[in-house]
Amino acid sequence: MNVRNNAEESASQDLLEEIYDSVVKEEIKMKNDPTEVEERDDIINVLNLGLPRRSSSTDSNSEDKAIIKHIQSLINSQGEKKGAFYTSDRIELVCPMVEAVGWPLLAIFAVTMGDVDNQARISLCMEGFKEGIHITHVLGLDTIRYAFLTSLVRYNYLHAPKDMRGKNVEALRTLLDLCDTEIYALRDSWVAILECISRLEYTVSWPAMTATVMQGSNQISRDAILQSLRELSGKPTEQVFVNSVKLPSESVLEFFTALCNVSAEELKQTPPRTFSLQKVVEISYYNMARIHLVWARIWSVLANHFIVAGSHADEKVAMCAIDSVRQLGMKYLEHAELTNFTFQNEILRPFVILMQSSTSESIRRLILDSTVQMIKSKVGNIKSGWRSIFMIFSMAADDDLERIVESAFENVEQAILEHFNQVVGDCFMDCVNCLIGFANNKSSHSISLKAIVLIRICADRLAEGLVPDGSLKPLDIKAGETFHLTEQYLFPMLAGLSELTSDQRSEVRNCALEVLFDLLNERGRKFSSSFWEYIFQRTLFPIFDQVRHAGKDSFISSGDEWLRESSVHALQLLCNLFNTFYKDVCFMLSPLLSLLLDCAKKTDQSVVSISLGALVHLIEVGGHQFSDHDWDTLLQSIRDASYTTQPFELLNDLGLENRNHRAFSRDLDSPSPLGIPSVKTSADANGPDHSRETARLADTEGSEGTPSPSNRTTKPNDGGGLQRSQTLGQKIMGNMKDNLFVRTFTSKNKSLPSDVLMSFSPSKFPDAIPEADARDEVDSPALGSIRSKCITQLLLIGAIDGIQKKYWDKLNTQQKITMMEISFSVLEFASSYNSYSNLRLRMHQIPAERLPLNLLRQELSGTCVYLDILHKTTAEVNIHKEEAVKEDKLERVAEEKLVSFCERVLREASEFQSNMEETTSMDIHRVLELRSPIIVKVLRGMCKMNSQIFKNRLRDLYPSITKLVCCDQIEIRGALADLLTMQLSALLP
């Protein structure tokens, strides 16, 4: 009902299943008809399902004795009748007689073959061998049959050609005749028979062996013997292999196994011989028409032998084996493969293994050429064979020789572009994996780029439904995951492109990155939520693993500049993708923020800059889509990051040792170090003096030993230190001093390219900072950690500033309070470190020409943002009635924070100013000069304070304001004049 070579004439699968089910339910039982039993035995023999019944030796002996006694009783019962001949059709009556005479006959044959050269007697012996083998096979007497066969094989003397005589040639002739007439009787003797044939060929074809035949005999006899051997090596020998098609299934498997064993022995000789290897190919041609079940068992034997032969040290032998596989593959591909069969894949398996294991260029090229030849000539019939073909091409993609890589890719490209419908189906993923292999090849970047384009083509055709229905089968991506079939096949392509984004070749890296995000942007609308989560976790986030895990022991070196650039680009594309599909992937905001802020907590300055730049970009581009929950998640993540990145190490000794002071201060306090943008507030547009203050602050922080604006000469002073009232934050951090461990640091300036964050922030970047002294060349991990944390604090303040400028109206009351807390936490820490007493104390520990370590930039930035938030909160008008109560509460909280903060800054400044009048210590003037930008910023912020709040709180603020009138800092007096003009003048009658 199934036609092997014509799928159309085969019965339908439904009909076959129905017949099978009916047979299982109602078993067909046959009558014990002898003819039917015989037919059944033949069928079982063909299918290799029947095994000979073997009885135990005890039962056999008892049966033989019983039969002999029965025969004797029959003879004795005839009385005086003598010489009568009895016939019987019962085989069991004959077996004892054959066993009785068989062994004596073998002894007679042995004596005759050993002592007699009489042709007539030799002929009778040969006839006896034939009949003995025949009758023992028919009777099932395997032991005697095997003894007859092994004796006949031994008598041909091919193992000792110098002793060969005419009788030995006759024994060989008889053996070959048996291979033609009694082929079924040879079963377990094929190894010995095929060894005789191999020796015969070796004897007649190799002159060295020919010379040893009948060595010492006359030439005429030798020539006669050689002529007989040449005749036997021709057609009689060939007929042995041709007759293999007559063998039953079990016997033919034994025949192939024996021939492969003989071939393996030939390959071990010196020089190696390929006679049996060639015969393997021939008999494979003869037996290829057998049913698939039998042929598959045969091929499992042949494939292993071809692999061994193809791995031979002699390239000629290996090439012969590879060519043999090619011939058989071409022959098998002449017929189309039936549905649900995968034998084409098995036929080409030796090529896959040899391609992987071979170290010879010529062997690999031959395998590749053979594969290409099969594709070009039999492409229409290839089905499951594509799997092995793509595996061969994948290994060619990893080859070190560019010629092999180019040749393989040309054929892969042609197969995909011209035969795509045949490639898809069960082998579609093999095709994708092959293309990913070519994209990763290091021999030619042009091939890598073309492979990425082909991956894009495959993804487009898959997404557009150009893959034939039913040709794709579900893939087991992950237990418990249920994805659409198209998603299952698309994911490996996305994963392959994700891996390519870490390629060190910029063209390949950028191309893979663009194609990856293009596919996601174009096809993402149809993705399920579970598939989006899978893509983020398995494809997108792993792109940043190397950056994410950079830390104290894994800095991004200058040689990894490509990684930095790629990460910036990838983070930007990731944030854009998130904003594009926000409604579909909003649930991934928390993992995305975790990625960005985990990187922000690293000690590698470039990692910090990259990650927080991406965070700012994410907020700027997609903040308008965020829900309240998203804002809560975002602000909570920023708050956690701001707390964990505060540089508490700076509080261990209120400073660093003198020998490290200069390097750290230059790195930490120079204007916009490491490419960090300055934080700009809304006050910048209205107050040009603020720019001058920031510039002045940067100048004083980044310079050393320069005169102050008041033209005073800076000298060391050992005067008593001044104490300031501590805030709650100062007390907490003061208690932590004993637990902090950093005491000494060494530093070397590091500078990032000015364009590291250009794509994320509109702020302009300064040029690289000046080089450090040669003595500061060694950079300690502790100093790197402190520097990184300070940069992180600045960038987090920048992120908060961006939110309050652009999305303030979208935030609810609690979120606004959270922003106040974040900005104040950064500000409070920097303020504690920059306190008047701390700055003066550190001045005593350094030379006079240097400035003390400080966090004035962090404090100034935090002050700007904090005041902007408080001013917005106290000045805004309620829009939503339902939020009126909450907004009133928020305004009261903000008012208290604003007044308290301004009062504290002015009070500390006025108290310090009062101390200046009581002492002539120059370090006090230097401290006030350093902190003057903070005071100026607060005074200018009070100019914008709600007039009603200023009026109500003037009683608290007025004493400190009046004390600053006598300040010698021009900037402070100017800001104070503006405050009096704008706020106090309105209160006068």
Beta strands, then each sheet from edge to edge (+ up, - down):
end
